[in-house]
Amino acid sequence: MKLIGASSAEEIERAMKALCQPFGGVNAIALFPDRHRRLYVCYVELNSRSLHPAMMEALGGTACGNSVAFEIPFQQAANQARLGA
C-alpha cells in the first residue's frame, strides 16, 4: 500500500503501518489533522525503538520523544485520489 494513494485518515494510518512493517512493526500510531497547515501529523512508535533511526532515514521522519513524526500534506493524498491510483 502506498501512502501517496491514501485519501482518508484511515487509509493513511493503514499505509503508515504497512510502511513501518520492515522496521519491526508498530507499537502505537497517532494521526492528527492540522487544517491550518493543510497536513496530517503522524506519530509512530515502533515495537523496537532502536529501529527508529533507520525508519527516520528511510521514510523521512523526525524524532519526537519516544516516537517518530511524519508530516503528510492533504494535497498529496487528494491529488493521487483524483488520478485514480
C-alpha positions as CSV (number, residue, x, y, z in Angstrom):
1,M,0.0,0.0,0.0
2,K,1.3,3.4,-1.0
3,L,1.0,6.4,1.3
4,I,0.5,8.8,-1.5
5,G,-2.6,6.9,-2.6
6,A,-4.3,7.3,0.7
7,S,-7.4,9.5,0.5
8,S,-8.6,9.4,4.2
9,A,-7.1,9.4,7.7
10,E,-7.9,5.7,8.0
11,E,-6.1,4.9,4.8
12,I,-3.1,7.0,5.8
13,E,-3.0,5.1,9.1
14,R,-3.1,1.7,7.3
15,A,-0.5,2.8,4.9
16,M,1.9,4.0,7.6
17,K,1.5,0.7,9.5
18,A,2.4,-1.1,6.2
19,L,5.4,1.1,5.6
20,C,6.7,0.5,9.1
21,Q,6.4,-3.3,9.0
22,P,10.0,-3.7,7.7
23,F,11.2,-1.9,10.8
24,G,9.6,-4.5,13.2
25,G,6.0,-3.3,13.3
26,V,4.1,-0.6,15.0
27,N,3.5,-0.4,18.8
28,A,1.4,2.8,18.5
29,I,0.3,5.3,15.9
30,A,-1.5,8.6,16.2
31,L,-2.7,10.7,13.3
32,F,-3.7,14.4,13.8
33,P,-5.1,16.7,11.1
34,D,-3.6,20.2,11.1
35,R,-6.1,22.1,9.0
36,H,-4.2,25.4,9.3
37,R,-1.1,23.9,7.7
38,R,-3.1,21.5,5.5
39,L,-1.4,18.3,6.5
40,Y,-1.6,15.4,8.8
41,V,0.9,14.9,11.6
42,C,1.5,11.2,12.2
43,Y,3.4,9.9,15.3
44,V,4.7,6.4,15.1
45,E,6.3,4.3,17.8
46,L,7.8,1.0,16.7
47,N,7.9,-2.2,18.7
48,S,11.7,-1.7,18.9
49,R,12.7,1.9,19.5
50,S,16.2,1.0,18.4
51,L,14.9,0.9,14.9
52,H,13.6,4.5,14.9
53,P,16.8,6.0,13.4
54,A,16.6,3.5,10.5
55,M,12.9,4.3,9.9
56,M,13.6,8.1,10.0
57,E,16.4,7.8,7.5
58,A,14.3,5.5,5.1
59,L,11.0,7.3,5.4
60,G,12.0,10.9,6.2
61,G,10.6,11.3,9.7
62,T,11.9,13.2,12.6
63,A,12.5,12.2,16.2
64,C,9.8,13.4,18.7
65,G,10.1,12.0,22.2
66,N,9.6,8.2,22.0
67,S,8.1,8.4,18.6
68,V,8.9,9.4,15.0
69,A,6.9,12.2,13.5
70,F,5.8,12.5,9.8
71,E,4.1,15.3,8.0
72,I,1.7,14.2,5.3
73,P,0.2,17.0,3.1
74,F,-3.5,16.9,2.5
75,Q,-2.9,17.8,-1.2
76,Q,-0.7,14.8,-1.7
77,A,-3.5,12.4,-0.8
78,A,-6.1,14.4,-2.8
79,N,-4.0,14.6,-6.0
80,Q,-3.4,10.8,-6.0
81,A,-7.1,10.1,-5.4
82,R,-8.1,12.2,-8.4
83,L,-5.6,10.2,-10.6
84,G,-7.4,7.0,-9.6
85,A,-4.4,5.3,-8.1
